[in-house]
Amino acid sequence: MTTVRNMTGRTGRPVANQFIIDTPEAQFFQSYRTVIAKRCNDTGAITLDSRAWDYSTTTGKYRNQFLNMNKAETEKLIKSGAIKLTNLN
């Protein structure tokens, strides 16, 4: 079963246009109509959209929240190959 929910801001309120999508296989972060990140449920492997993962400050803020890491940590894991970049859209 797939569920979609808004991300929550620092005030605890739902954030417009920022979504977490849960599927049996993976969890996704979507900003507006663009999938930014995917985390596999069984392995925890992370894939980011190669074009949109660093699209804007707002996307970055909620990407960081979804991944539970900052941009520098994300870039380090991309460079090491631990996080893959691909077209998710």
N, CA, C and O atoms as CSV, one atom per row, in Angstrom:
chain,resi,resn,atom,element,x,y,z
A,1,MET,N,N,0.843,-1.182,0.000
A,1,MET,CA,C,0.000,0.000,0.000
A,1,MET,C,C,0.891,1.249,0.000
A,1,MET,O,O,1.872,1.321,0.741
A,2,THR,N,N,0.551,2.198,-0.811
A,2,THR,CA,C,1.303,3.445,-0.906
A,2,THR,C,C,0.587,4.538,-0.118
A,2,THR,O,O,-0.626,4.714,-0.232
A,3,THR,N,N,1.364,5.270,0.683
A,3,THR,CA,C,0.807,6.405,1.417
A,3,THR,C,C,1.639,7.645,1.110
A,3,THR,O,O,2.841,7.563,0.857
A,4,VAL,N,N,0.975,8.783,1.139
A,4,VAL,CA,C,1.623,10.070,0.897
A,4,VAL,C,C,1.280,10.991,2.055
A,4,VAL,O,O,0.125,11.093,2.469
A,5,ARG,N,N,2.313,11.664,2.574
A,5,ARG,CA,C,2.066,12.627,3.650
A,5,ARG,C,C,2.980,13.830,3.461
A,5,ARG,O,O,4.072,13.723,2.903
A,6,ASN,N,N,2.514,14.960,3.933
A,6,ASN,CA,C,3.333,16.169,3.897
A,6,ASN,C,C,4.450,16.052,4.921
A,6,ASN,O,O,4.268,15.455,5.983
A,7,MET,N,N,5.587,16.613,4.607
A,7,MET,CA,C,6.650,16.714,5.597
A,7,MET,C,C,6.207,17.709,6.653
A,7,MET,O,O,5.299,18.509,6.427
A,8,THR,N,N,6.851,17.654,7.794
A,8,THR,CA,C,6.505,18.525,8.904
A,8,THR,C,C,7.610,19.553,9.087
A,8,THR,O,O,8.794,19.216,9.087
A,9,GLY,N,N,7.211,20.814,9.243
A,9,GLY,CA,C,8.172,21.888,9.475
A,9,GLY,C,C,8.588,21.958,10.930
A,9,GLY,O,O,8.117,21.180,11.758
A,10,ARG,N,N,9.469,22.890,11.236
A,10,ARG,CA,C,9.976,23.010,12.616
A,10,ARG,C,C,8.890,23.406,13.611
A,10,ARG,O,O,9.050,23.203,14.815
A,11,THR,N,N,7.773,23.977,13.114
A,11,THR,CA,C,6.663,24.335,14.004
A,11,THR,C,C,5.734,23.156,14.255
A,11,THR,O,O,4.805,23.248,15.057
A,12,GLY,N,N,5.992,22.038,13.557
A,12,GLY,CA,C,5.145,20.867,13.706
A,12,GLY,C,C,3.983,20.825,12.728
A,12,GLY,O,O,3.194,19.881,12.728
A,13,ARG,N,N,3.883,21.848,11.899
A,13,ARG,CA,C,2.796,21.895,10.906
A,13,ARG,C,C,3.233,21.254,9.590
A,13,ARG,O,O,4.418,21.252,9.255
A,14,PRO,N,N,2.266,20.711,8.849
A,14,PRO,CA,C,2.593,20.158,7.528
A,14,PRO,C,C,3.133,21.254,6.602
A,14,PRO,O,O,2.681,22.398,6.638
A,15,VAL,N,N,4.109,20.875,5.775
A,15,VAL,CA,C,4.729,21.802,4.824
A,15,VAL,C,C,4.117,21.560,3.453
A,15,VAL,O,O,4.101,20.430,2.964
A,16,ALA,N,N,3.613,22.620,2.834
A,16,ALA,CA,C,3.022,22.507,1.502
A,16,ALA,C,C,4.086,22.110,0.487
A,16,ALA,O,O,5.220,22.585,0.548
A,17,ASN,N,N,3.720,21.250,-0.433
A,17,ASN,CA,C,4.539,20.868,-1.585
A,17,ASN,C,C,5.779,20.043,-1.263
A,17,ASN,O,O,6.627,19.857,-2.135
A,18,GLN,N,N,5.909,19.546,-0.044
A,18,GLN,CA,C,7.037,18.692,0.346
A,18,GLN,C,C,6.447,17.405,0.912
A,18,GLN,O,O,5.760,17.432,1.933
A,19,PHE,N,N,6.712,16.271,0.248
A,19,PHE,CA,C,6.012,15.032,0.563
A,19,PHE,C,C,6.950,13.868,0.843
A,19,PHE,O,O,8.053,13.795,0.302
A,20,ILE,N,N,6.497,12.966,1.690
A,20,ILE,CA,C,7.118,11.664,1.867
A,20,ILE,C,C,6.129,10.643,1.338
A,20,ILE,O,O,4.960,10.632,1.725
A,21,ILE,N,N,6.608,9.790,0.454
A,21,ILE,CA,C,5.787,8.742,-0.148
A,21,ILE,C,C,6.339,7.405,0.322
A,21,ILE,O,O,7.506,7.087,0.091
A,22,ASP,N,N,5.495,6.630,0.980
A,22,ASP,CA,C,5.884,5.305,1.458
A,22,ASP,C,C,5.268,4.249,0.558
A,22,ASP,O,O,4.060,4.244,0.320
A,23,THR,N,N,6.115,3.349,0.057
A,23,THR,CA,C,5.666,2.208,-0.725
A,23,THR,C,C,6.224,0.955,-0.059
A,23,THR,O,O,7.087,1.058,0.812
A,24,PRO,N,N,5.754,-0.215,-0.447
A,24,PRO,CA,C,6.311,-1.438,0.149
A,24,PRO,C,C,7.821,-1.599,-0.103
A,24,PRO,O,O,8.516,-2.219,0.702
A,25,GLU,N,N,8.326,-1.050,-1.203
A,25,GLU,CA,C,9.729,-1.221,-1.569
A,25,GLU,C,C,10.638,-0.110,-1.070
A,25,GLU,O,O,11.796,-0.365,-0.740
A,26,ALA,N,N,10.128,1.131,-1.008
A,26,ALA,CA,C,10.997,2.273,-0.721
A,26,ALA,C,C,10.203,3.448,-0.164
A,26,ALA,O,O,8.973,3.487,-0.212
A,27,GLN,N,N,10.959,4.398,0.362
A,27,GLN,CA,C,10.399,5.672,0.814
A,27,GLN,C,C,11.018,6.755,-0.079
A,27,GLN,O,O,12.215,6.733,-0.365
A,28,PHE,N,N,10.180,7.699,-0.511
A,28,PHE,CA,C,10.621,8.748,-1.421
A,28,PHE,C,C,10.378,10.117,-0.806
A,28,PHE,O,O,9.438,10.305,-0.033
A,29,PHE,N,N,11.234,11.069,-1.156
A,29,PHE,CA,C,11.007,12.472,-0.847
A,29,PHE,C,C,10.702,13.162,-2.162
A,29,PHE,O,O,11.475,13.074,-3.116
A,30,GLN,N,N,9.565,13.851,-2.208
A,30,GLN,CA,C,9.134,14.578,-3.397
A,30,GLN,C,C,8.943,16.035,-3.050
A,30,GLN,O,O,8.278,16.363,-2.068
A,31,SER,N,N,9.523,16.913,-3.853
A,31,SER,CA,C,9.348,18.356,-3.714
A,31,SER,C,C,8.539,18.839,-4.910
A,31,SER,O,O,8.957,18.688,-6.057
A,32,TYR,N,N,7.390,19.413,-4.633
A,32,TYR,CA,C,6.435,19.773,-5.675
A,32,TYR,C,C,6.128,18.516,-6.481
A,32,TYR,O,O,5.601,17.558,-5.915
A,33,ARG,N,N,6.433,18.477,-7.769
A,33,ARG,CA,C,6.134,17.297,-8.596
A,33,ARG,C,C,7.384,16.495,-8.948
A,33,ARG,O,O,7.347,15.647,-9.840
A,34,THR,N,N,8.482,16.759,-8.256
A,34,THR,CA,C,9.753,16.126,-8.594
A,34,THR,C,C,10.226,15.222,-7.453
A,34,THR,O,O,10.317,15.651,-6.302
A,35,VAL,N,N,10.524,13.971,-7.789
A,35,VAL,CA,C,11.090,13.049,-6.815
A,35,VAL,C,C,12.565,13.412,-6.651
A,35,VAL,O,O,13.311,13.459,-7.629
A,36,ILE,N,N,12.974,13.666,-5.427
A,36,ILE,CA,C,14.335,14.100,-5.118
A,36,ILE,C,C,15.181,12.943,-4.603
A,36,ILE,O,O,16.347,12.812,-4.977
A,37,ALA,N,N,14.602,12.103,-3.744
A,37,ALA,CA,C,15.378,11.049,-3.093
A,37,ALA,C,C,14.549,9.787,-2.916
A,37,ALA,O,O,13.325,9.824,-2.792
A,38,LYS,N,N,15.268,8.669,-2.909
A,38,LYS,CA,C,14.665,7.349,-2.681
A,38,LYS,C,C,15.523,6.611,-1.663
A,38,LYS,O,O,16.750,6.603,-1.762
A,39,ARG,N,N,14.870,5.990,-0.683
A,39,ARG,CA,C,15.564,5.157,0.295
A,39,ARG,C,C,14.899,3.782,0.275
A,39,ARG,O,O,13.715,3.656,0.585
A,40,CYS,N,N,15.662,2.759,-0.088
A,40,CYS,CA,C,15.128,1.394,-0.139
A,40,CYS,C,C,14.828,0.895,1.265
A,40,CYS,O,O,15.630,1.065,2.183
A,41,ASN,N,N,13.676,0.283,1.419
A,41,ASN,CA,C,13.264,-0.204,2.733
A,41,ASN,C,C,14.123,-1.363,3.227
A,41,ASN,O,O,14.425,-1.438,4.418
A,42,ASP,N,N,14.520,-2.265,2.339
A,42,ASP,CA,C,15.242,-3.457,2.801
A,42,ASP,C,C,16.726,-3.216,3.041
A,42,ASP,O,O,17.294,-3.800,3.964
A,43,THR,N,N,17.374,-2.370,2.233
A,43,THR,CA,C,18.824,-2.165,2.359
A,43,THR,C,C,19.203,-0.809,2.948
A,43,THR,O,O,20.317,-0.631,3.441
A,44,GLY,N,N,18.275,0.144,2.894
A,44,GLY,CA,C,18.590,1.503,3.323
A,44,GLY,C,C,19.375,2.287,2.287
A,44,GLY,O,O,19.760,3.430,2.536
A,45,ALA,N,N,19.619,1.680,1.112
A,45,ALA,CA,C,20.369,2.348,0.042
A,45,ALA,C,C,19.651,3.618,-0.396
A,45,ALA,O,O,18.430,3.632,-0.552
A,46,ILE,N,N,20.422,4.684,-0.593
A,46,ILE,CA,C,19.869,5.985,-0.972
A,46,ILE,C,C,20.259,6.306,-2.404
A,46,ILE,O,O,21.410,6.144,-2.808
A,47,THR,N,N,19.270,6.767,-3.161
A,47,THR,CA,C,19.488,7.261,-4.515
A,47,THR,C,C,18.899,8.652,-4.593
A,47,THR,O,O,17.795,8.896,-4.108
A,48,LEU,N,N,19.644,9.576,-5.211
A,48,LEU,CA,C,19.165,10.942,-5.409
A,48,LEU,C,C,18.970,11.212,-6.881
A,48,LEU,O,O,19.663,10.641,-7.724
A,49,ASP,N,N,18.021,12.086,-7.194
A,49,ASP,CA,C,17.823,12.484,-8.584
A,49,ASP,C,C,19.022,13.318,-9.029
A,49,ASP,O,O,19.369,14.306,-8.382
A,50,SER,N,N,19.644,12.925,-10.117
A,50,SER,CA,C,20.878,13.568,-10.568
A,50,SER,C,C,20.684,15.031,-10.964
A,50,SER,O,O,21.627,15.818,-10.877
A,51,ARG,N,N,19.505,15.402,-11.390
A,51,ARG,CA,C,19.261,16.787,-11.811
A,51,ARG,C,C,18.683,17.668,-10.703
A,51,ARG,O,O,18.914,18.877,-10.682
A,52,ALA,N,N,17.941,17.067,-9.797
A,52,ALA,CA,C,17.152,17.884,-8.860
A,52,ALA,C,C,17.583,17.775,-7.399
A,52,ALA,O,O,17.013,18.468,-6.556
A,53,TRP,N,N,18.556,16.944,-7.066
A,53,TRP,CA,C,18.866,16.717,-5.646
A,53,TRP,C,C,19.313,17.991,-4.943
A,53,TRP,O,O,19.137,18.121,-3.731
A,54,ASP,N,N,19.892,18.941,-5.691
A,54,ASP,CA,C,20.376,20.189,-5.099
A,54,ASP,C,C,19.757,21.392,-5.816
A,54,ASP,O,O,20.433,22.387,-6.079
A,55,TYR,N,N,18.484,21.287,-6.120
A,55,TYR,CA,C,17.793,22.269,-6.958
A,55,TYR,C,C,17.673,23.647,-6.308
A,55,TYR,O,O,17.903,24.659,-6.968
A,56,SER,N,N,17.319,23.698,-5.040
A,56,SER,CA,C,17.095,24.989,-4.382
A,56,SER,C,C,17.356,24.871,-2.887
A,56,SER,O,O,17.524,23.774,-2.356
A,57,THR,N,N,17.385,26.012,-2.224
A,57,THR,CA,C,17.576,26.036,-0.771
A,57,THR,C,C,16.456,25.281,-0.066
A,57,THR,O,O,16.710,24.517,0.865
A,58,THR,N,N,15.229,25.490,-0.504
A,58,THR,CA,C,14.089,24.816,0.126
A,58,THR,C,C,14.158,23.310,-0.096
A,58,THR,O,O,13.956,22.533,0.837
A,59,THR,N,N,14.443,22.897,-1.327
A,59,THR,CA,C,14.597,21.468,-1.598
A,59,THR,C,C,15.694,20.884,-0.715
A,59,THR,O,O,15.529,19.808,-0.140
A,60,GLY,N,N,16.805,21.592,-0.609
A,60,GLY,CA,C,17.916,21.129,0.221
A,60,GLY,C,C,17.543,20.993,1.678
A,60,GLY,O,O,17.934,20.030,2.339
A,61,LYS,N,N,16.800,21.939,2.175
A,61,LYS,CA,C,16.383,21.908,3.582
A,61,LYS,C,C,15.582,20.647,3.891
A,61,LYS,O,O,15.834,19.976,4.892
A,62,TYR,N,N,14.624,20.329,3.037
A,62,TYR,CA,C,13.779,19.164,3.283
A,62,TYR,C,C,14.458,17.862,2.863
A,62,TYR,O,O,14.160,16.811,3.430
A,63,ARG,N,N,15.365,17.907,1.879
A,63,ARG,CA,C,16.188,16.738,1.556
A,63,ARG,C,C,17.027,16.365,2.773
A,63,ARG,O,O,17.106,15.195,3.147
A,64,ASN,N,N,17.656,17.372,3.389
A,64,ASN,CA,C,18.470,17.130,4.583
A,64,ASN,C,C,17.636,16.507,5.695
A,64,ASN,O,O,18.087,15.590,6.381
A,65,GLN,N,N,16.432,17.005,5.866
A,65,GLN,CA,C,15.533,16.465,6.893
A,65,GLN,C,C,15.198,15.009,6.573
A,65,GLN,O,O,15.235,14.153,7.456
A,66,PHE,N,N,14.873,14.730,5.318
A,66,PHE,CA,C,14.520,13.371,4.901
A,66,PHE,C,C,15.688,12.405,5.108
A,66,PHE,O,O,15.501,11.292,5.601
A,67,LEU,N,N,16.892,12.836,4.728
A,67,LEU,CA,C,18.069,11.976,4.827
A,67,LEU,C,C,18.702,11.974,6.212
A,67,LEU,O,O,19.519,11.110,6.533
A,68,ASN,N,N,18.318,12.948,7.027
A,68,ASN,CA,C,18.912,13.122,8.355
A,68,ASN,C,C,20.423,13.357,8.255
A,68,ASN,O,O,21.208,12.783,9.010
A,69,MET,N,N,20.810,14.215,7.305
A,69,MET,CA,C,22.208,14.604,7.142
A,69,MET,C,C,22.267,15.958,6.445
A,69,MET,O,O,21.309,16.372,5.793
A,70,ASN,N,N,23.398,16.643,6.586
A,70,ASN,CA,C,23.538,17.942,5.930
A,70,ASN,C,C,24.112,17.773,4.519
A,70,ASN,O,O,24.460,16.666,4.108
A,71,LYS,N,N,24.203,18.880,3.791
A,71,LYS,CA,C,24.645,18.822,2.400
A,71,LYS,C,C,26.079,18.309,2.278
A,71,LYS,O,O,26.378,17.525,1.378
A,72,ALA,N,N,26.963,18.741,3.171
A,72,ALA,CA,C,28.358,18.297,3.109
A,72,ALA,C,C,28.452,16.779,3.288
A,72,ALA,O,O,29.218,16.118,2.587
A,73,GLU,N,N,27.683,16.233,4.214
A,73,GLU,CA,C,27.667,14.779,4.418
A,73,GLU,C,C,27.130,14.072,3.173
A,73,GLU,O,O,27.661,13.041,2.761
A,74,THR,N,N,26.084,14.628,2.580
A,74,THR,CA,C,25.496,14.054,1.370
A,74,THR,C,C,26.513,14.050,0.238
A,74,THR,O,O,26.695,13.035,-0.434
A,75,GLU,N,N,27.180,15.191,0.026
A,75,GLU,CA,C,28.181,15.287,-1.048
A,75,GLU,C,C,29.321,14.288,-0.840
A,75,GLU,O,O,29.802,13.694,-1.805
A,76,LYS,N,N,29.757,14.097,0.398
A,76,LYS,CA,C,30.823,13.148,0.705
A,76,LYS,C,C,30.392,11.720,0.346
A,76,LYS,O,O,31.175,10.947,-0.207
A,77,LEU,N,N,29.139,11.382,0.667
A,77,LEU,CA,C,28.629,10.045,0.360
A,77,LEU,C,C,28.401,9.849,-1.134
A,77,LEU,O,O,28.539,8.734,-1.638
A,78,ILE,N,N,28.055,10.912,-1.845
A,78,ILE,CA,C,27.943,10.833,-3.309
A,78,ILE,C,C,29.328,10.560,-3.891
A,78,ILE,O,O,29.496,9.675,-4.730
A,79,LYS,N,N,30.308,11.324,-3.441
A,79,LYS,CA,C,31.684,11.185,-3.946
A,79,LYS,C,C,32.233,9.783,-3.686
A,79,LYS,O,O,32.946,9.230,-4.524
A,80,SER,N,N,31.904,9.207,-2.531
A,80,SER,CA,C,32.404,7.875,-2.185
A,80,SER,C,C,31.633,6.760,-2.899
A,80,SER,O,O,32.076,5.612,-2.914
A,81,GLY,N,N,30.485,7.095,-3.488
A,81,GLY,CA,C,29.657,6.101,-4.152
A,81,GLY,C,C,28.608,5.462,-3.256
A,81,GLY,O,O,27.834,4.617,-3.707
A,82,ALA,N,N,28.577,5.864,-1.987
A,82,ALA,CA,C,27.591,5.299,-1.057
A,82,ALA,C,C,26.176,5.768,-1.384
A,82,ALA,O,O,25.208,5.052,-1.129
A,83,ILE,N,N,26.057,6.973,-1.948
A,83,ILE,CA,C,24.780,7.483,-2.449
A,83,ILE,C,C,24.903,7.566,-3.966
A,83,ILE,O,O,25.850,8.147,-4.497
A,84,LYS,N,N,23.945,6.984,-4.642
A,84,LYS,CA,C,23.941,6.970,-6.105
A,84,LYS,C,C,23.127,8.139,-6.646
A,84,LYS,O,O,22.160,8.575,-6.021
A,85,LEU,N,N,23.525,8.643,-7.816
A,85,LEU,CA,C,22.762,9.663,-8.538
A,85,LEU,C,C,22.198,9.018,-9.804
A,85,LEU,O,O,22.914,8.332,-10.533
A,86,THR,N,N,20.912,9.245,-10.055
A,86,THR,CA,C,20.266,8.738,-11.262
A,86,THR,C,C,19.040,9.585,-11.550
A,86,THR,O,O,18.680,10.448,-10.749
A,87,ASN,N,N,18.403,9.350,-12.671
A,87,ASN,CA,C,17.169,10.066,-13.021
A,87,ASN,C,C,15.997,9.351,-12.340
A,87,ASN,O,O,15.641,8.236,-12.722
A,88,LEU,N,N,15.408,9.986,-11.346
A,88,LEU,CA,C,14.259,9.404,-10.638
A,88,LEU,C,C,12.929,9.886,-11.200
A,88,LEU,O,O,11.869,9.512,-10.696
A,89,ASN,N,N,12.976,10.714,-12.241
A,89,ASN,CA,C,11.735,11.297,-12.778
A,89,ASN,C,C,11.523,10.929,-14.235
A,89,ASN,O,O,10.529,11.337,-14.836
